[in-house]
Amino acid sequence: MSNPGNEIPEEVAPVDRSPTYLSSALALVAALVATTVSAPSPAALVGCVAGVAALVAGLATGRRGLVRLAGAVLVGAVLVASAAETPVLATLVGVTTALLAVDFGTTATDLGVQLGRQTPTARVELLHATTSTLVGSGFVLGGATADAFVSGSQPVSALFGLVVTVIVLVVALRRADPVG
């Protein structure tokens, strides 16, 4: 059969709309860091393992809702660890990496759906991961600096401040997302 240029070739493979490999791997690394810093608390460790399992399921199936659920479970587990006297810096790193896991995971699913897994997207994925990590690092640095100037144990106002900064971080990460 001739193909004068306006017909679709007969042997075109379908586009794989699965999440991209690079951002999926970065999401799993971030989730494992959150799990590691929360490991001293057994209850938090169980929650983090459940969060990582949900993240793996979400990335394997390409379901963005599961990826977001995984992030909520991871953040909740890190907060459980913070209530069990986990150091403030570990809590900040845990919350940040849990949110980065969601950010990277949703980027993987979005790029997969929009462009396909085969499309070369490594540059945009690395740019996104770098900017998101810088935003998260600023959050950790700001929180650690604030903690250095606050004396005593973790007061209720510090927990309120952590919740507010988590919300600000989520908003900042969503604005830095070149895909979503």
N, C-alpha and C positions, 0 to 999 in steps of 0.2 A: 504494500500500500504506500502510496506517495504521501509526503507531508509537505505541502507547499508553504508552511510557516505559520499557518493560522489554526492548525489542528493540534490537539494534545497528543503527544506520543503515546502509543499503546502500552508501553511498559514503564510508566511513571509510577514510582513507589509512593504509597500514601505518606503523608507527613505525620511523624511521630509527635504528638502533642504532650508527651510526658514532661515532667520537670527537668530542667537542665542539670547536668552532672555537677558542674563546678559549684553553683550556689547551693545545691543539695548537700554536697560534701561540707561546705562552709557552715551550713545550718547544723549539721550533725556535730561538727567540731565545737561550735558555740554551745550547743546543748550539753555536750559532754563536759565542757568547762563549768557550766552552771551546776551540773551534777557533782563534779569533783569538789567544788568549793562548799557544797551543801552536804557532803558525805558524812561529816562528823555527827550529824543528827539523823538517827535511824528513820524517823518519820519523814523527814525531808528527802532522804535518800530514796525511800519507796516512792514518794511523789515524783521525784526527778526521773526515776526509772520508768514510771508510767508516762511521764511527759515525753521522754525520748522514744518510747514505744509508739506513742501517738504520732510523733513527728515522723518516724520511719514509715508508719502506715500512711500518713498524709502524703509523704513524698513518693512512696511506692505507687499510690493510686492517683496522685495528682489532685487530691481533694484539698483545696485551700482551707476549708472549714476545719479539717482535722489538724492542719498545720497551726492554725490560730488557737484551737483547743489545746494543742501541745504547749504553746507558749503560755497560755493561762495557767495550765497545770505546773509548768516549770517555775513561773513567777510565784505562784502560790506556795510551792515547795520551798523555794528560797526564802520566802517570808516566814514559813514555819521554822526553817533553820535559824533565821535571825531571832525569833522568839526564844530559841533554845540556846541563847548566848553565843551565837556565831559572831565573830568580830565584824565590825561595821564595814571594813574594807572588803571582806569576803562577801558580805551581803550585797554591797554595791556592785562588785564584779559579777556575782551570781544573777542579780536582776538584769544587769546590762547584757550579759551573754545570753540569758533566756530571751530577752527582747530581740537581740541580734539573730538568734536562731529563728524566730518567727519572721523577722525581716528578710533574712536570706532565703528561708523556705518559701515565703510568698513570692519573692522575686523569681525563684526557680520555677514555681508553678505558673506564674504570669508569663515569663519568657517562653516556657514550653507551649503554653496555649496560644500565645500571640505569634511566635515565630517558628516554633518547632524545635525539637531537641537537636536536630542536625545543623541548625544555623549556627555559624561561628559567633558566639556572644561573649566570649571570655573577656574581652576588653571592657565591655559595659558592665559585666558582672564584677570584675575586679575593681573598677571605678566605684561602683555602688558599694561594694563591700568595704573599700577603703574609707569612703566618706561616712558610711554608717558607723564603722569602727572608731573613726575620729570623733564623731558626735558622742558615741558611747563612752569613749575615753575621757572626754570633757566632763561628762556626767560623773564618772568615777572620781576624777581629779577634784571636781567641785565638791562632791560629797565627802571625800577624804579630807579636804581642806576645812570644810565646815566642821567635821568631826574633831579635827585637831584643836579647834577653838572652843568646843563645847566640853565642859568638864562633867564628870559624873557618869552614871550609867545611861542607858538609852531611854530618854524621857518620851512621853507621849507626843510631845511636839516634834521630836525627831522622826517618829513614825509618820506623823502627818506630813512632815517635810519630804520624807521618802516617797509617800504616795503622790504628792504633788509633782515631784521631780520625775517620777515614772510616767505620769501623764504627759508632762512636757517632753520627755524623751520619746515617747510613742509618737506624739505629734511631729516632732522634729524628724524622726526616722521616716515617717510617711511622706513628709514634704521633700525629703532628699531622695525619694524613690523615683528613679527615672522611668520605671515601667508602670507602676500603679497609679 
